[in-house]
Amino acid sequence: NDPILEEGIIQDTLWLILQKIDESSIHRVESVSMVQPKQSTDALNVKIQYQKPATAFQHPNAGVMLTSLHWILNTLTKVAQQLITKTIPNSASTKLRLLEMYNGAGAHTIPLAKSMLLSEIVAVELDERLVNACRNNCRLNNCLKGEASDQDQTLVEVFKGHAAEWAAKTLRCIHKKNRLSTDTSPNEMSNNGTNDYNKFDILLVDPPRQGLDKTVCEMAIKGTFTQLIYISCGRRALIRDLKLLCSDFDIEDLAVIDLFPGTDAVETLIHLKRKMLK
């Protein structure tokens, strides 16, 4: 029996309204809604279903969640548009690979997968209930790697693990690659598995209030990531982490969203871009 179903679930439905940009393979997210939109010949309406454990952490403000998700998707659209101008239109190489940490039950994961902007998503979450919930949501939306009926779409692979341990493993792979690079041929390098944890274009993090482990910041700096999206509900931790990350990244864009009017609670969304790309 599925422990998620035994515990009790909250079910939600979300809609992405996608608009194709010119003749490219990129779609822009016109809006994100919990209300089913009207059918249109100019837009593609994508239905997303969620099942979340009733006792697990939930975003406390649905309006902020939708606003944040729309901002993230628009940011990825801009990144994809920049990439497509440097490559062959409609080529598979124009799709980006994303690592998501602290993904929860997949509130961001599934819309990202259904946005048609990415080639693959690897999601890492520590809470086993949320790992199971995220995999279940991937199944509901036909995007779980190894099980999806359409293998040409964005596929999601979900792992249970601590973000700091994943980052440490990535750093070990980077160090191993650096040691081998002086006396190993390119073909041997590609076959020895040293890149399994370090071949992403984008890092998306949505940590708890205490922010990122220092090892995760080090992985972001030393890894292959050219873009980083940081979702923060802890301002002091965010300032601390940015002092590390901004050694190699610049802030490209940001948004501050009022979580609860009349309080000092805000959600901060930051898009960082590696300095060498400026």
C-alpha positions as CSV (number, residue, x, y, z in Angstrom):
1,N,0.0,0.0,0.0
2,D,1.1,3.6,-0.7
3,P,2.0,5.3,2.6
4,I,1.0,8.6,1.1
5,L,-2.6,7.4,0.5
6,E,-2.8,5.7,3.9
7,E,-1.8,8.9,5.7
8,G,-4.4,11.1,4.0
9,I,-3.8,13.5,1.1
10,I,-4.6,17.0,-0.1
11,Q,-5.5,17.1,-3.8
12,D,-4.9,20.2,-5.9
13,T,-5.2,21.0,-9.6
14,L,-3.1,23.6,-11.3
15,W,-3.2,25.0,-14.9
16,L,-0.3,26.4,-17.0
17,I,-1.3,28.5,-19.9
18,L,1.5,28.3,-22.5
19,Q,2.0,30.5,-25.5
20,K,4.5,29.5,-28.2
21,I,7.2,32.1,-29.0
22,D,7.5,32.7,-32.7
23,E,8.8,29.6,-34.6
24,S,11.1,28.4,-31.8
25,S,10.5,25.4,-29.6
26,I,10.2,27.7,-26.6
27,H,6.8,28.3,-24.9
28,R,6.2,31.3,-22.6
29,V,4.0,30.7,-19.5
30,E,1.3,33.3,-19.9
31,S,-0.3,32.5,-16.5
32,V,-0.5,30.0,-13.7
33,S,-4.0,29.4,-12.3
34,M,-6.0,27.1,-10.0
35,V,-9.1,27.8,-12.2
36,Q,-9.5,25.9,-15.4
37,P,-8.9,28.3,-18.3
38,K,-11.1,28.6,-21.4
39,Q,-9.9,26.7,-24.5
40,S,-8.1,28.9,-27.0
41,T,-6.5,28.3,-30.4
42,D,-3.6,30.5,-29.4
43,A,-2.6,28.9,-26.2
44,L,-1.9,25.4,-24.8
45,N,-3.6,24.7,-21.4
46,V,-1.6,22.2,-19.4
47,K,-3.4,20.5,-16.4
48,I,-1.3,19.5,-13.4
49,Q,-2.5,17.3,-10.6
50,Y,-1.0,17.1,-7.1
51,Q,-1.4,14.8,-4.2
52,K,0.3,16.0,-1.0
53,P,0.6,14.4,2.5
54,A,-2.0,16.0,4.7
55,T,0.5,16.4,7.6
56,A,3.5,17.6,5.6
57,F,4.6,21.2,5.2
58,Q,2.4,23.2,2.9
59,H,3.1,26.6,1.4
60,P,1.2,29.0,3.7
61,N,0.0,31.4,1.0
62,A,-1.5,30.0,-2.3
63,G,-1.4,33.3,-4.0
64,V,2.3,33.8,-3.3
65,M,3.0,30.2,-4.4
66,L,1.4,30.9,-7.8
67,T,3.2,34.2,-8.2
68,S,6.5,32.6,-7.3
69,L,6.0,29.7,-9.7
70,H,5.1,32.1,-12.5
71,W,8.3,34.1,-11.8
72,I,10.4,31.0,-11.9
73,L,8.9,29.8,-15.2
74,N,9.4,33.2,-16.8
75,T,13.0,33.3,-15.6
76,L,13.6,29.8,-17.2
77,T,12.0,31.0,-20.4
78,K,14.4,33.9,-20.6
79,V,17.4,31.5,-20.0
80,A,16.1,29.1,-22.7
81,Q,15.6,32.0,-25.2
82,Q,19.2,33.1,-24.6
83,L,20.4,29.6,-25.2
84,I,18.4,29.0,-28.4
85,T,20.0,32.1,-30.0
86,K,23.4,30.4,-29.6
87,T,22.4,27.0,-31.0
88,I,20.4,25.5,-33.8
89,P,16.7,26.1,-33.4
90,N,14.6,23.0,-32.5
91,S,17.7,21.1,-31.6
92,A,17.8,18.9,-28.5
93,S,20.8,20.8,-27.4
94,T,18.7,23.9,-26.8
95,K,17.0,22.2,-23.8
96,L,18.4,22.7,-20.3
97,R,19.1,20.2,-17.5
98,L,18.1,21.2,-14.0
99,L,19.0,20.0,-10.5
100,E,16.4,20.9,-7.9
101,M,17.2,20.6,-4.2
102,Y,14.6,20.7,-1.4
103,N,11.9,19.9,-3.9
104,G,9.2,18.7,-1.4
105,A,6.2,17.1,-3.0
106,G,7.0,18.6,-6.4
107,A,5.1,21.9,-6.3
108,H,7.8,23.4,-8.6
109,T,9.1,20.2,-10.1
110,I,5.9,19.2,-12.0
111,P,5.2,22.6,-13.5
112,L,8.8,22.9,-14.6
113,A,8.6,19.5,-16.2
114,K,5.4,20.3,-18.1
115,S,6.6,23.8,-19.2
116,M,8.6,22.2,-22.2
117,L,11.6,24.3,-21.2
118,L,13.9,21.5,-19.9
119,S,15.4,18.3,-21.1
120,E,15.5,16.6,-17.7
121,I,15.1,17.4,-14.0
122,V,16.9,15.6,-11.1
123,A,15.1,16.4,-7.8
124,V,16.7,15.8,-4.3
125,E,14.6,15.7,-1.1
126,L,15.4,14.4,2.4
127,D,11.9,13.8,3.7
128,E,10.9,10.3,2.6
129,R,7.2,11.1,2.6
130,L,7.8,14.0,0.3
131,V,10.1,11.9,-1.9
132,N,7.3,9.3,-2.3
133,A,4.7,12.1,-2.9
134,C,6.9,13.7,-5.6
135,R,7.3,10.4,-7.4
136,N,3.6,9.8,-7.2
137,N,2.9,13.3,-8.6
138,C,5.3,12.6,-11.4
139,R,3.3,9.4,-12.2
140,L,0.0,11.3,-12.0
141,N,1.4,13.8,-14.6
142,N,3.2,11.2,-16.7
143,C,6.7,12.6,-16.3
144,L,8.5,10.1,-14.0
145,K,11.7,8.8,-15.6
146,G,11.5,5.1,-16.5
147,E,7.7,5.0,-16.3
148,A,6.4,7.9,-18.5
149,S,4.7,6.8,-21.7
150,D,6.2,9.7,-23.6
151,Q,10.0,9.5,-23.3
152,D,10.5,12.6,-25.5
153,Q,9.1,15.0,-22.9
154,T,10.9,16.4,-19.8
155,L,11.5,13.5,-17.4
156,V,12.0,13.8,-13.7
157,E,14.2,11.6,-11.5
158,V,13.6,11.9,-7.8
159,F,16.2,10.9,-5.2
160,K,16.0,10.7,-1.4
161,G,19.0,12.4,0.1
162,H,20.4,15.3,2.1
163,A,21.4,18.3,-0.1
164,A,24.7,18.6,1.7
165,E,25.6,15.0,1.1
166,W,24.6,15.3,-2.6
167,A,26.8,18.4,-2.9
168,A,29.7,16.6,-1.2
169,K,29.4,13.7,-3.7
170,T,29.3,16.2,-6.6
171,L,32.5,17.9,-5.3
172,R,34.2,14.5,-5.0
173,C,33.4,13.9,-8.6
174,I,34.7,17.3,-9.6
175,H,38.0,16.6,-7.7
176,K,38.3,13.2,-9.3
177,K,37.7,14.7,-12.8
178,N,40.4,17.3,-12.2
179,R,42.9,14.7,-11.1
180,L,42.2,12.6,-14.2
181,S,42.2,15.4,-16.6
182,T,46.0,15.6,-16.7
183,D,46.6,12.0,-17.8
184,T,43.3,10.7,-19.2
185,S,42.0,11.0,-22.7
186,P,38.6,12.7,-23.4
187,N,37.0,9.3,-24.3
188,E,38.1,7.7,-21.1
189,M,36.9,10.7,-19.1
190,S,33.4,10.4,-20.7
191,N,33.2,6.7,-19.8
192,N,34.4,6.7,-16.2
193,G,31.2,8.2,-14.6
194,T,32.9,11.2,-13.0
195,N,30.2,13.5,-14.4
196,D,27.1,11.7,-13.1
197,Y,26.5,14.3,-10.4
198,N,27.9,17.3,-12.2
199,K,26.3,17.9,-15.6
200,F,23.6,20.4,-15.0
201,D,22.9,23.9,-16.5
202,I,20.6,25.2,-13.7
203,L,20.5,24.8,-10.0
204,L,17.1,25.5,-8.3
205,V,17.1,25.6,-4.4
206,D,14.2,26.2,-2.1
207,P,15.8,25.6,1.4
208,P,14.2,26.0,4.8
209,R,14.6,29.2,6.7
210,Q,18.2,28.4,7.8
211,G,19.3,28.5,4.2
212,L,21.9,26.5,2.3
213,D,24.6,24.3,3.7
214,K,28.0,25.7,2.9
215,T,28.8,22.6,0.9
216,V,25.8,23.3,-1.4
217,C,27.2,26.8,-2.1
218,E,30.6,25.3,-2.9
219,M,29.0,22.9,-5.3
220,A,27.1,25.7,-7.0
221,I,30.4,27.6,-7.4
222,K,32.6,24.7,-8.6
223,G,29.9,22.9,-10.6
224,T,28.8,23.3,-14.2
225,F,25.8,25.4,-13.3
226,T,25.5,28.6,-15.4
227,Q,22.3,29.7,-13.7
228,L,21.0,29.5,-10.2
229,I,17.5,30.2,-8.9
230,Y,17.3,30.7,-5.1
231,I,13.9,30.8,-3.3
232,S,14.3,32.1,0.2
233,C,12.0,32.6,3.2
234,G,15.0,33.4,5.5
235,R,16.5,36.8,4.8
236,R,19.5,36.5,7.1
237,A,20.5,33.1,5.7
238,L,20.0,34.5,2.2
239,I,22.4,37.4,2.8
240,R,25.0,34.9,4.3
241,D,24.7,32.6,1.3
242,L,24.8,35.4,-1.3
243,K,28.2,36.5,0.1
244,L,29.5,33.1,-0.9
245,L,27.7,32.7,-4.2
246,C,28.4,36.2,-5.5
247,S,32.1,35.4,-5.7
248,D,31.3,33.6,-9.0
249,F,27.7,34.7,-9.7
250,D,26.0,38.0,-10.3
251,I,22.4,38.8,-9.4
252,E,20.5,38.9,-12.7
253,D,17.0,39.5,-11.3
254,L,15.1,39.3,-8.1
255,A,11.6,39.6,-6.7
256,V,10.4,40.1,-3.1
257,I,6.8,38.9,-2.4
258,D,4.8,39.8,0.7
259,L,3.9,36.5,2.3
260,F,1.6,37.9,4.9
261,P,0.5,41.6,4.7
262,G,1.1,43.4,8.0
263,T,4.1,41.2,9.0
264,D,7.8,41.1,8.1
265,A,7.4,37.7,6.4
266,V,8.5,37.8,2.7
267,E,9.6,35.3,0.1
268,T,12.6,36.4,-2.0
269,L,13.3,35.0,-5.4
270,I,16.7,35.5,-6.9
271,H,18.1,34.6,-10.3
272,L,21.9,34.4,-10.4
273,K,24.1,34.1,-13.5
274,R,27.7,32.9,-13.6
275,K,30.0,35.9,-14.1
276,M,31.9,34.4,-17.1
277,L,28.6,34.6,-19.1
278,K,28.2,38.4,-18.7
